[in-house]
Amino acid sequence: MLVGTQTTGTSKGIYSYSFDEATGELKQTGLAAELETPSFMALAPGGQRLFAVSEVDHFDGKEGGGVTGFTLDRHNGHLTKINGVSTVRTGPCHVAVDHTGHCVFVANYTGSSAGSFHVSDDGHLSEAVSFFDYVGHGPNAERQEKAHAHRVTVSPDNRFLLINDLGLDEIHIYKLDAKTAKLTPNEPAAWKSAPGAGPRALRFHPNNKWVYCVTELTSTVVVLHWNAEAGTLEAIQTVELLPAGYTGPTRACDIVINRKGDFAYVANRDNDFMASFTVSPTDGKLTMIERTSCGGKTPRHIALSPNERWLLVANQDSNNISVFARDAKTGKLANSGKSFELAAPQCLVFA
């Protein structure tokens, strides 16, 4: 497993771990690559290359963040840099790779923008092929003072790219030319969330028909139907994550779905819990099972282990990775888990 970190403290970049799928034990094997604030990473198809953003304001002496490509040694977890390029604007917080491995996409949170990059046969990233600045604001004056692109998600058929914009309450939708990495706006060009919701995370169901959008500012999950031909979204359910009567600070964070598609898990920050759900096999709607601890403070990212017996949480502000046992029949998570220390973990990628 590879873990990206925030490097303002003692962490220096991306760390490699061995993971025991029988016991849930993590063992750090080394610093896989030194890189400034690799807050999100994406593994290319085949598992031989990894792409990581640097969520910074200056990269290689230029204003803007960066995205760097690496080759991965799967025997020891070491990463060898291929090249890095500017993301044009500041604060890239998410990266994705298309299904061919030749297109990379980045969302710039503070830079209110997103871009696409072509990857050559030898793994080199091009400069931005397509680039979009987003203008405007949402009703939440503190968090939506401008656009905040937060996630880039490739459609299952590789024909579209979806970009969650927390600041504008939208998911921008683009048609993708996978041969060139060029993006063109779809028609309609976006799906609109409820005002002030702040769409942050997005996950396709394994059947490719349903999409789950986590709204950070209102702590909900919106279940959407995906029209793969037209590239459009339609909301069919909104689920509240918070306990009844809760009025304190809250920020919903991330979602994962198991391979069978019958259970979903959502992390929520500030009150720091995991919400477990069953997924209806007929319409994809969610029913909450229970809320449990995330094992730390401020979960940033979650991941299921390859055998799906464990759910892992990167807890940014408590400087630890939590590992929870998972019951495959009931979907329930253990109330307490194992904890492994690491300064400001941000992203978990099994390779």
C-alpha positions as CSV (number, residue, x, y, z in Angstrom):
1,M,0.0,0.0,0.0
2,L,1.2,3.5,-0.8
3,V,0.3,6.5,1.4
4,G,0.4,10.1,0.4
5,T,0.9,12.7,3.1
6,Q,0.9,16.4,3.9
7,T,4.6,17.4,4.1
8,T,4.3,20.5,6.3
9,G,5.2,18.4,9.4
10,T,7.6,15.4,9.6
11,S,6.3,13.5,6.6
12,K,8.4,13.7,3.4
13,G,6.2,12.4,0.7
14,I,4.8,9.0,-0.3
15,Y,5.4,6.0,2.0
16,S,5.2,2.3,1.2
17,Y,3.6,-0.3,3.5
18,S,3.2,-4.0,3.5
19,F,-0.3,-5.0,4.5
20,D,-1.2,-8.4,6.1
21,E,-4.7,-9.2,4.8
22,A,-5.1,-12.0,7.4
23,T,-4.4,-9.8,10.5
24,G,-4.9,-6.2,9.2
25,E,-1.4,-5.3,10.3
26,L,0.5,-2.5,8.5
27,K,4.2,-2.2,8.4
28,Q,6.0,0.7,6.9
29,T,8.7,-0.4,4.4
30,G,10.1,3.0,3.5
31,L,9.8,6.4,1.8
32,A,8.7,5.4,-1.6
33,A,9.3,8.9,-3.1
34,E,10.1,12.3,-1.7
35,L,7.4,14.7,-3.0
36,E,5.9,17.9,-1.6
37,T,2.3,17.3,-0.2
38,P,1.2,14.4,-2.4
39,S,-2.4,14.7,-1.1
40,F,-3.9,12.4,-3.7
41,M,-2.6,9.6,-6.0
42,A,-4.0,7.4,-8.7
43,L,-2.6,4.1,-10.0
44,A,-2.7,3.6,-13.8
45,P,-4.2,0.4,-15.3
46,G,-1.7,-2.5,-15.0
47,G,-0.3,-1.1,-11.7
48,Q,3.0,-0.1,-13.2
49,R,2.6,3.7,-13.0
50,L,1.4,6.0,-10.3
51,F,0.5,9.7,-10.6
52,A,0.4,12.1,-7.6
53,V,-0.5,15.7,-7.2
54,S,1.5,18.2,-5.2
55,E,-1.1,20.3,-3.4
56,V,1.0,23.5,-3.3
57,D,1.0,27.0,-4.7
58,H,4.4,26.7,-6.4
59,F,5.9,23.7,-8.3
60,D,9.3,23.5,-9.9
61,G,9.7,27.2,-9.5
62,K,6.5,28.1,-11.2
63,E,3.2,29.4,-9.7
64,G,0.7,26.6,-9.5
65,G,0.6,23.0,-8.2
66,G,2.1,20.0,-9.8
67,V,1.3,16.4,-11.0
68,T,4.1,13.8,-11.1
69,G,4.3,10.5,-12.8
70,F,6.3,7.5,-11.4
71,T,7.1,3.9,-12.2
72,L,6.3,1.5,-9.4
73,D,8.5,-1.3,-8.4
74,R,5.9,-3.8,-7.1
75,H,8.5,-5.9,-5.2
76,N,9.6,-3.2,-2.8
77,G,7.1,-0.3,-3.3
78,H,9.8,2.1,-4.5
79,L,8.7,4.9,-6.9
80,T,11.0,6.2,-9.7
81,K,10.1,9.6,-11.1
82,I,9.3,9.9,-14.8
83,N,8.4,13.6,-14.9
84,G,6.3,16.3,-13.4
85,V,4.3,19.2,-14.9
86,S,2.5,22.2,-13.6
87,T,-1.3,21.9,-13.0
88,V,-1.4,25.6,-14.1
89,R,-3.4,26.8,-11.0
90,T,-2.8,26.3,-7.3
91,G,-3.8,23.6,-4.9
92,P,-4.5,20.4,-6.9
93,C,-6.3,18.1,-4.5
94,H,-7.3,15.1,-6.7
95,V,-6.0,13.1,-9.7
96,A,-7.4,10.4,-11.8
97,V,-6.2,8.2,-14.7
98,D,-8.5,7.0,-17.5
99,H,-8.9,3.3,-18.4
100,T,-6.3,3.4,-21.2
101,G,-3.6,4.9,-18.9
102,H,-2.9,7.6,-21.4
103,C,-5.0,10.4,-19.9
104,V,-4.6,12.1,-16.5
105,F,-7.0,14.6,-14.9
106,V,-6.4,17.0,-12.0
107,A,-8.8,19.2,-9.9
108,N,-7.3,22.4,-8.5
109,Y,-9.2,23.3,-5.3
110,T,-7.8,26.7,-4.5
111,G,-7.1,27.4,-8.2
112,S,-10.8,27.0,-9.1
113,S,-10.0,24.9,-12.2
114,A,-9.3,21.5,-13.7
115,G,-7.2,20.1,-16.5
116,S,-6.3,17.1,-18.6
117,F,-2.9,15.8,-19.5
118,H,-1.8,13.2,-22.1
119,V,0.6,10.4,-21.1
120,S,3.0,9.0,-23.7
121,D,3.8,5.4,-24.2
122,D,6.9,5.8,-22.0
123,G,4.9,7.4,-19.2
124,H,5.7,11.1,-19.7
125,L,3.1,13.6,-18.8
126,S,2.4,16.4,-21.3
127,E,1.5,20.0,-20.4
128,A,-2.2,20.6,-20.0
129,V,-4.2,19.5,-23.1
130,S,-7.5,20.9,-21.9
131,F,-7.9,23.4,-19.1
132,F,-11.0,25.0,-17.5
133,D,-11.2,27.9,-15.1
134,Y,-14.5,28.1,-13.1
135,V,-16.0,31.4,-12.1
136,G,-18.7,32.1,-9.5
137,H,-19.6,31.3,-5.9
138,G,-22.2,29.5,-3.8
139,P,-24.4,30.6,-1.0
140,N,-22.0,29.5,1.8
141,A,-19.9,32.7,2.1
142,E,-17.1,31.0,4.1
143,R,-16.6,27.8,2.0
144,Q,-18.1,28.8,-1.3
145,E,-16.5,32.2,-1.9
146,K,-15.4,30.9,-5.3
147,A,-15.3,27.7,-7.3
148,H,-13.5,24.8,-5.8
149,A,-12.9,21.8,-8.1
150,H,-12.5,18.8,-5.8
151,R,-12.7,15.5,-7.6
152,V,-12.2,14.2,-11.1
153,T,-14.0,10.9,-12.0
154,V,-13.8,9.0,-15.3
155,S,-17.0,7.3,-16.5
156,P,-16.9,3.5,-16.6
157,D,-17.0,3.5,-20.4
158,N,-14.2,6.1,-20.6
159,R,-16.3,8.5,-22.7
160,F,-16.9,11.2,-20.0
161,L,-15.1,13.0,-17.2
162,L,-17.1,14.3,-14.2
163,I,-15.7,17.1,-12.0
164,N,-17.1,17.8,-8.6
165,D,-17.2,21.5,-7.8
166,L,-17.7,22.2,-4.1
167,G,-17.8,25.9,-4.6
168,L,-20.4,26.1,-7.4
169,D,-22.6,23.2,-6.2
170,E,-22.1,21.5,-9.6
171,I,-20.7,18.4,-11.2
172,H,-19.2,19.5,-14.5
173,I,-19.5,16.9,-17.2
174,Y,-17.2,16.6,-20.2
175,K,-16.8,14.4,-23.2
176,L,-13.4,12.7,-23.4
177,D,-11.3,12.0,-26.4
178,A,-9.1,9.2,-24.9
179,K,-6.6,9.4,-27.8
180,T,-5.6,13.0,-27.1
181,A,-6.9,13.6,-23.5
182,K,-9.0,16.5,-24.9
183,L,-12.2,17.4,-23.1
184,T,-15.2,19.2,-24.5
185,P,-18.3,20.3,-22.5
186,N,-21.2,17.9,-22.5
187,E,-24.8,19.1,-23.2
188,P,-26.0,19.6,-20.5
189,A,-22.7,20.7,-19.2
190,A,-23.4,20.1,-15.5
191,W,-25.6,18.6,-12.8
192,K,-26.6,21.0,-10.0
193,S,-26.8,19.9,-6.3
194,A,-28.9,21.6,-3.7
195,P,-27.6,25.1,-3.0
196,G,-24.9,25.1,-0.4
197,A,-24.4,21.4,-0.4
198,G,-20.8,21.4,-1.7
199,P,-20.3,18.2,-3.9
200,R,-17.0,16.7,-2.8
201,A,-16.6,13.0,-3.5
202,L,-18.0,10.8,-6.3
203,R,-18.1,7.0,-6.7
204,F,-19.7,4.8,-9.4
205,H,-21.5,1.7,-8.4
206,P,-20.0,-1.5,-9.8
207,N,-23.0,-1.9,-12.1
208,N,-22.1,1.4,-13.7
209,K,-25.7,2.6,-13.5
210,W,-25.7,4.5,-10.2
211,V,-23.4,7.2,-8.9
212,Y,-22.9,8.3,-5.3
213,C,-22.1,12.0,-4.5
214,V,-20.9,13.0,-1.1
215,T,-21.8,16.6,-0.2
216,E,-19.3,18.0,2.2
217,L,-21.1,21.1,3.5
218,T,-24.5,19.4,4.3
219,S,-23.1,15.9,5.1
220,T,-25.4,14.0,2.7
221,V,-25.0,11.3,0.1
222,V,-27.0,11.9,-3.1
223,V,-27.8,8.8,-5.1
224,L,-27.8,9.5,-8.8
225,H,-28.8,7.6,-11.9
226,W,-26.2,7.7,-14.7
227,N,-27.3,7.9,-18.3
228,A,-24.2,6.5,-20.0
229,E,-25.4,7.4,-23.5
230,A,-26.2,11.0,-22.8
231,G,-23.7,11.6,-20.0
232,T,-26.3,12.9,-17.6
233,L,-27.1,12.5,-13.9
234,E,-30.5,12.4,-12.2
235,A,-30.9,12.4,-8.4
236,I,-33.1,9.6,-7.0
237,Q,-32.3,9.8,-3.2
238,T,-30.6,12.1,-0.7
239,V,-29.5,10.5,2.6
240,E,-28.6,12.4,5.7
241,L,-25.4,11.3,7.4
242,L,-25.7,13.2,10.7
243,P,-27.6,12.0,13.8
244,A,-30.9,13.6,14.5
245,G,-30.5,16.8,16.4
246,Y,-26.8,17.3,15.7
247,T,-26.0,21.0,15.0
248,G,-22.2,21.1,15.4
249,P,-19.5,21.4,12.7
250,T,-19.5,18.7,10.1
251,R,-17.8,17.9,6.8
252,A,-18.6,14.8,4.8
253,C,-15.5,13.4,3.2
254,D,-15.3,10.2,1.1
255,I,-17.2,7.1,0.0
256,V,-16.2,3.5,-1.0
257,I,-18.4,0.6,-2.2
258,N,-17.5,-3.0,-2.1
259,R,-17.1,-5.0,-5.3
260,K,-20.4,-6.8,-5.1
261,G,-22.1,-3.4,-4.7
262,D,-24.2,-4.3,-1.7
263,F,-22.5,-2.1,0.9
264,A,-21.2,1.5,1.0
265,Y,-19.1,3.3,3.6
266,V,-18.9,7.1,4.1
267,A,-16.4,9.1,6.3
268,N,-17.6,12.2,8.0
269,R,-15.2,14.8,9.6
270,D,-15.4,17.1,12.6
271,N,-17.6,14.7,14.4
272,D,-15.3,12.0,13.0
273,F,-17.4,8.9,12.2
274,M,-17.9,6.2,9.6
275,A,-21.5,5.6,8.3
276,S,-22.2,2.1,6.9
277,F,-25.0,1.5,4.4
278,T,-26.7,-1.4,2.6
279,V,-27.3,-0.7,-1.1
280,S,-30.6,-1.8,-2.7
281,P,-30.0,-4.2,-5.6
282,T,-33.0,-2.8,-7.5
283,D,-32.5,1.0,-7.4
284,G,-29.2,1.7,-5.7
285,K,-30.8,3.5,-2.7
286,L,-29.0,3.5,0.6
287,T,-30.2,2.4,4.0
288,M,-28.0,3.2,7.0
289,I,-26.8,0.3,9.1
290,E,-24.9,2.3,11.8
291,R,-22.4,4.9,12.6
292,T,-19.0,3.9,14.1
293,S,-15.8,5.6,15.0
294,C,-13.3,6.5,12.3
295,G,-10.4,5.8,14.8
296,G,-9.0,9.3,14.8
297,K,-9.5,12.9,13.9
298,T,-10.4,14.4,10.5
299,P,-10.6,11.4,8.1
300,R,-9.3,12.5,4.7
301,H,-9.5,9.3,2.6
302,I,-10.8,5.7,3.0
303,A,-10.1,2.5,1.2
304,L,-11.1,-1.2,1.3
305,S,-8.4,-3.7,1.4
306,P,-8.0,-6.0,-1.7
307,N,-9.8,-8.9,0.1
308,E,-12.4,-6.4,1.5
309,R,-12.0,-7.8,5.0
310,W,-10.7,-4.4,6.2
311,L,-11.5,-0.8,5.9
312,L,-8.7,1.7,6.2
313,V,-9.0,5.4,7.2
314,A,-6.3,8.1,6.8
315,N,-6.9,10.4,9.8
316,Q,-5.1,13.6,8.9
317,D,-5.2,15.5,12.2
318,S,-4.6,12.6,14.6
319,N,-1.6,11.5,12.5
320,N,-2.7,7.8,12.1
321,I,-4.1,5.2,9.8
322,S,-6.9,3.2,11.3
323,V,-7.7,-0.3,10.2
324,F,-11.2,-1.8,10.9
325,A,-12.4,-5.3,10.5
326,R,-15.4,-5.7,8.2
327,D,-18.1,-8.3,8.3
328,A,-18.7,-9.3,4.6
329,K,-22.2,-10.7,5.4
330,T,-23.7,-7.9,7.4
331,G,-21.5,-5.0,6.2
332,K,-20.8,-3.9,9.7
333,L,-17.4,-2.5,10.8
334,A,-15.7,-3.2,14.1
335,N,-16.4,-0.5,16.7
336,S,-12.6,-0.2,17.3
337,G,-9.6,-0.9,15.1
338,K,-5.9,-1.0,14.9
339,S,-4.0,2.3,14.7
340,F,-0.7,3.0,12.9
341,E,1.2,6.3,13.3
342,L,2.0,8.5,10.4
343,A,2.1,12.3,10.2
344,A,-0.8,13.8,8.2
345,P,-1.8,10.8,6.0
346,Q,-3.9,12.0,3.0
347,C,-4.4,9.2,0.5
348,L,-4.4,5.3,0.5
349,V,-3.6,3.3,-2.6
350,F,-3.3,-0.5,-2.8
351,A,-1.0,-1.6,-5.5
